[in-house]
Amino acid sequence: MVNSVLPSSLISSSSVKELVINSTHNSTEATSMPSVYVARNPAMAAAEIISHEEIPTIDLSLLIRRSEKTSADERAKVIQQIGEACEDWGCFMVVNHGVSEDLQRKMIEAYLDFFDMKEEEKQRYNSKSFIDSVVYNSSFDQTTNEVLYWRDTLRTTVHPTFNSPDLPQNFRLISEEFSRRTREIVKQLLIAICEGLGIEENRTEECLGLASCYQIISGNLYPPCPQPELALGLPPHSDAGLLNVLLQNNSFPGLQVMHNGNWVPVQLIPNSLFINVSDLLEIFSNGKYKSLLHRATVDKKMTRLSVATLIGSSWEGVVVAPAAELVETEPAAFRGITYKDYIRHYQTGKLNKRPLAAMRL
């Protein structure tokens, strides 16, 4: 049974984590949640087909560590694998990507340390704006949606200007290194994607403005949920930028992607990163590569933490449109737009509505 009225002790909660802590203090075991978090019809959820398919995994060593020893054929094979994954899945896993296991662990721990801080310390960064440099919020603040989602988040803009919360003490150094490493991976991937689309490498910067790309890192905490069959950490949605890089803790496969009409849980592969196509890349590829529809589920006992690196084009200096090379033989499917204007457009809609549709010609 779902609570229809919030106890007074929970109304003051400003995060999902605090809600869980308060509910545990008020009973030996939290067995239900506030009705505002009911995001799914249990009958419809039970009828969903969960498909346990294998998402493509790509070894990036030949792409990241380019050298004279890397043959053209070897590089071409990796580029082909990336293109096929983008076209068929809109996502893939990468291994041998250049982000050390130690740095991944430290980044996860730094976010966990932030979410463990006292609520009043975290509330210093509370904001509803997508473009503020450091933003902490929770589903309690997502007033544009009809339901609330079981997630707390810390989002920081890390490029072209680096920002960080003051605490925890080691957060700045770790996130600066992590953002630099993931940014380099995305640049190499985008160069490879352009090459696979028949676009010369020197055109990548011209079309996308990668030197001044807009990069955000978002740490997302999904605490244990008493009724996970009714809640969602995030509803089905696509991301706004070019590519998204996701690091996950060793919890449960809470990320699910849509493939051939079915939800596919993303299985955790040690020392891997998850890459997904985002809206601007679908525009740039003229619809050849589809922006991934994905969602986050929650668990009754386990806490999941993900670190999403979202990279878009230059904030306002570049208009992202279907590449000229791709519209020579077929009409453009989308109108061009700057990343800044697309984010504003993205924010006006509800999270579970796809704003990309409004860009179609």
C-alpha positions in Angstrom: 0.0 0.0 0.0 1.3 3.5 -0.9 1.2 6.3 1.6 -1.2 9.1 0.4 -0.1 11.5 3.2 3.4 12.4 4.1 4.2 12.2 7.9 5.3 15.6 9.2 8.7 14.3 9.9 9.1 13.5 6.1 7.6 16.7 4.7 10.8 18.6 5.7 13.0 16.1 4.0 14.9 17.8 1.2 16.5 14.8 -0.5 15.6 11.2 -1.2 18.4 10.0 1.0 17.1 12.1 3.9 13.6 10.7 3.3 15.0 7.2 3.6 16.9 8.0 6.8 13.9 9.7 8.4 11.5 6.9 7.4 13.9 4.3 8.9 14.1 6.3 12.1 10.3 6.3 12.3 9.8 2.6 11.9 11.9 -0.5 12.1 11.6 -1.0 8.4 10.2 1.3 5.7 7.6 -0.7 3.8 5.9 2.0 1.7 6.7 5.3 0.1 4.9 8.6 -0.4 2.4 8.4 -3.3 4.2 11.3 -5.1 6.9 8.8 -6.1 4.6 6.4 -7.8 5.9 6.5 -11.4 4.7 3.2 -12.7 1.5 1.2 -12.9 2.5 -2.2 -11.3 0.4 -4.2 -13.7 2.0 -2.5 -16.7 5.5 -2.8 -15.1 4.9 -6.5 -14.6 3.9 -6.9 -18.3 7.1 -5.2 -19.6 9.4 -7.5 -21.5 12.9 -7.3 -20.0 15.4 -8.6 -22.6 18.8 -9.8 -21.5 20.7 -9.1 -24.6 24.4 -8.4 -24.8 25.3 -4.8 -25.4 28.3 -4.4 -27.7 31.7 -4.0 -26.0 34.5 -2.3 -27.8 38.2 -2.3 -27.0 39.4 1.3 -27.3 43.1 0.7 -26.9 43.9 1.1 -30.6 41.8 4.2 -30.8 43.0 6.0 -27.6 46.7 5.0 -27.9 47.2 5.8 -31.5 50.7 5.1 -32.7 52.8 4.2 -35.7 52.2 0.5 -34.8 48.5 0.9 -35.2 47.6 -0.2 -38.7 45.0 1.5 -40.8 43.0 -1.8 -40.9 43.0 -2.1 -37.1 41.8 1.4 -36.7 39.2 1.0 -39.4 37.8 -2.1 -37.6 37.3 -0.2 -34.3 35.6 2.6 -36.2 33.3 0.1 -37.9 32.4 -1.4 -34.5 31.6 2.0 -33.1 29.5 2.9 -36.1 27.5 -0.4 -36.0 26.9 0.0 -32.3 25.7 3.6 -32.7 23.4 2.6 -35.5 22.0 -0.6 -34.0 22.0 0.2 -30.3 22.7 3.9 -29.8 25.2 2.8 -27.1 28.1 0.5 -26.3 30.5 -0.5 -23.5 34.2 0.4 -23.7 37.2 -1.3 -22.1 40.9 -0.3 -22.2 39.7 3.3 -22.4 42.5 5.1 -20.5 40.7 5.9 -17.2 42.4 3.9 -14.5 40.5 1.7 -12.2 42.0 3.7 -9.3 40.6 7.0 -10.7 37.2 5.4 -11.2 37.1 4.2 -7.6 38.1 7.6 -6.3 35.5 9.4 -8.3 32.7 7.1 -7.0 34.0 7.5 -3.4 34.1 11.3 -3.8 30.5 11.5 -4.8 29.5 9.1 -2.0 31.3 11.4 0.4 29.4 14.4 -0.9 26.0 12.7 -0.5 27.0 11.6 3.0 27.5 15.2 4.1 24.9 17.0 6.3 21.9 18.1 4.3 22.4 21.8 5.2 25.9 21.7 3.7 24.6 20.2 0.5 21.7 22.7 0.3 24.3 25.5 -0.3 24.2 24.3 -3.9 20.5 23.8 -4.3 19.2 25.0 -7.6 16.7 24.2 -10.3 18.7 25.7 -13.1 20.4 23.4 -15.6 23.1 25.9 -16.4 24.2 26.9 -12.9 27.9 25.8 -12.4 27.3 23.6 -9.3 23.8 22.2 -8.7 22.5 19.9 -6.0 18.9 18.9 -6.1 16.5 16.1 -5.6 13.2 15.0 -7.0 11.6 17.1 -4.2 12.6 20.0 -6.5 11.4 18.6 -9.8 8.2 20.5 -9.8 7.9 20.5 -13.6 7.1 16.8 -13.5 3.8 15.2 -12.5 5.6 12.6 -10.4 8.9 12.6 -8.4 11.8 10.3 -9.1 13.9 8.4 -6.6 17.2 10.2 -7.1 19.5 12.8 -5.6 22.0 14.5 -7.9 25.1 16.8 -7.9 25.8 18.3 -11.2 28.9 20.4 -12.0 30.0 22.2 -15.2 33.6 21.2 -15.8 34.4 22.6 -19.2 35.3 25.1 -20.8 35.4 26.4 -17.2 36.0 24.0 -14.4 33.7 24.2 -11.3 33.5 22.1 -8.2 31.8 22.1 -4.7 34.1 23.2 -1.9 33.6 19.9 -0.1 34.5 17.1 0.2 38.1 18.2 0.4 39.4 15.9 -2.4 36.5 16.3 -4.7 38.0 19.1 -6.9 41.3 17.3 -7.7 39.6 14.0 -8.5 36.8 15.4 -10.6 39.1 17.6 -12.5 41.3 14.7 -13.5 38.2 12.5 -14.2 36.6 15.1 -16.4 39.8 15.6 -18.4 40.2 11.9 -19.0 36.6 11.4 -20.1 36.7 14.5 -22.3 39.6 13.0 -24.2 37.8 9.7 -24.7 34.8 11.5 -26.1 36.9 13.6 -28.4 38.5 10.5 -29.8 35.2 8.7 -30.1 33.7 11.7 -32.0 36.6 11.8 -34.4 36.1 8.1 -35.0 32.4 8.5 -35.5 32.9 11.4 -37.9 35.5 9.3 -39.8 32.9 6.4 -40.0 30.4 8.9 -41.4 32.8 10.0 -44.1 33.6 13.3 -42.4 37.3 14.3 -42.3 39.0 14.6 -38.9 39.8 18.3 -39.4 36.1 19.0 -39.9 35.1 17.6 -36.5 36.3 20.7 -34.7 34.7 23.0 -37.2 31.3 21.2 -36.9 31.2 20.6 -33.2 33.6 23.0 -31.5 35.2 20.3 -29.4 38.0 22.6 -28.1 35.4 24.6 -26.2 32.9 21.8 -25.7 30.4 22.1 -22.9 30.9 19.3 -20.3 28.9 18.5 -17.3 29.6 15.7 -14.7 26.5 14.5 -12.8 26.7 12.2 -9.8 23.4 10.4 -9.3 22.5 8.6 -6.1 19.6 6.1 -6.0 19.0 5.0 -2.4 17.2 1.8 -1.5 13.5 2.1 -2.3 10.7 0.3 -0.3 8.6 -0.2 -3.4 10.9 -0.4 -6.4 8.3 -1.9 -8.6 6.4 1.4 -8.4 9.2 3.9 -8.6 11.8 5.0 -11.1 15.2 6.7 -10.5 14.7 8.4 -13.9 12.0 7.9 -16.4 12.6 7.0 -20.1 14.5 9.9 -21.7 17.3 10.8 -24.0 20.3 13.1 -23.2 20.7 16.5 -24.7 24.4 16.6 -25.8 26.6 14.6 -28.2 27.8 11.6 -26.2 27.4 10.6 -22.6 29.9 8.5 -20.6 28.6 6.6 -17.6 30.6 5.2 -14.7 28.6 3.0 -12.2 29.4 1.6 -8.8 29.4 -2.2 -8.2 25.7 -2.4 -7.2 22.9 -3.7 -9.4 22.1 -3.2 -13.2 19.8 -0.3 -12.6 20.4 1.3 -16.0 18.1 0.0 -18.7 18.2 0.9 -22.4 15.5 0.5 -25.1 16.4 -1.9 -27.9 14.0 -3.2 -30.5 11.0 -2.2 -28.3 12.3 -4.0 -25.1 14.1 -2.8 -22.0 17.6 -4.2 -21.7 19.5 -4.0 -18.3 23.1 -2.8 -18.7 25.2 -5.5 -17.1 28.1 -4.3 -15.0 31.5 -5.1 -16.6 34.5 -4.5 -14.3 36.6 -1.4 -15.3 34.3 -0.5 -18.2 32.5 2.7 -19.1 29.1 3.0 -20.8 28.7 5.3 -23.8 25.5 6.5 -25.3 24.4 8.6 -28.3 22.7 11.8 -27.3 20.3 14.2 -29.1 22.8 16.5 -30.8 24.7 13.6 -32.3 21.4 12.3 -33.8 21.0 15.7 -35.4 24.6 15.8 -36.6 24.3 12.3 -38.1 21.1 13.3 -39.8 19.2 10.6 -37.9 21.6 7.7 -38.8 22.6 7.3 -35.2 19.6 7.4 -32.8 19.8 9.1 -29.4 19.4 6.4 -26.8 16.1 6.1 -24.8 17.1 4.9 -21.4 15.8 4.9 -17.8 17.1 4.2 -14.2 15.4 1.6 -12.0 15.8 1.3 -8.2 16.3 -1.5 -5.8 14.8 -2.4 -2.4 18.1 -3.0 -0.6 20.9 -1.7 -2.7 22.2 1.9 -3.3 23.3 2.7 -6.8 25.6 5.5 -7.7 26.3 6.6 -11.3 28.6 9.3 -12.6 27.5 10.7 -16.0 29.8 12.8 -18.1 27.6 14.7 -20.6 29.5 16.4 -23.4 27.9 18.7 -25.9 29.2 21.0 -28.6 30.5 24.5 -28.0 27.9 26.3 -25.8 26.9 28.9 -28.3 29.6 29.3 -30.9 28.6 26.4 -33.2 25.2 25.6 -34.8 24.9 21.8 -34.8 23.1 20.7 -37.9 23.2 17.6 -40.2 26.7 17.3 -41.6 27.0 18.8 -45.1 28.6 15.5 -46.2 25.4 13.6 -45.2 22.9 15.9 -46.9 24.4 15.8 -50.3 22.4 12.8 -51.3 19.4 13.0 -49.0 17.5 15.9 -47.4 18.3 17.2 -43.9 16.0 15.6 -41.3 16.6 18.3 -38.6 17.1 22.0 -38.3 20.3 23.3 -36.8 20.6 24.7 -33.3 23.2 25.8 -30.8 23.7 23.7 -27.7 22.7 26.6 -25.5 19.4 27.0 -27.3 18.8 23.3 -27.3 19.3 23.1 -23.5 16.7 25.9 -23.1 14.4 24.0 -25.3 15.1 20.8 -23.4 14.3 22.4 -20.1 10.9 23.7 -21.2 9.6 20.2 -21.6 9.0 17.5 -19.1 11.8 15.0 -18.5 9.9 12.1 -19.9 9.1 13.9 -23.2 11.6 13.8 -26.1 12.3 17.4 -27.2 14.2 16.1 -30.2 10.9 15.7 -32.1 10.5 19.4 -32.2 13.7 19.7 -34.2 12.6 17.6 -37.1 12.0 19.2 -40.5 
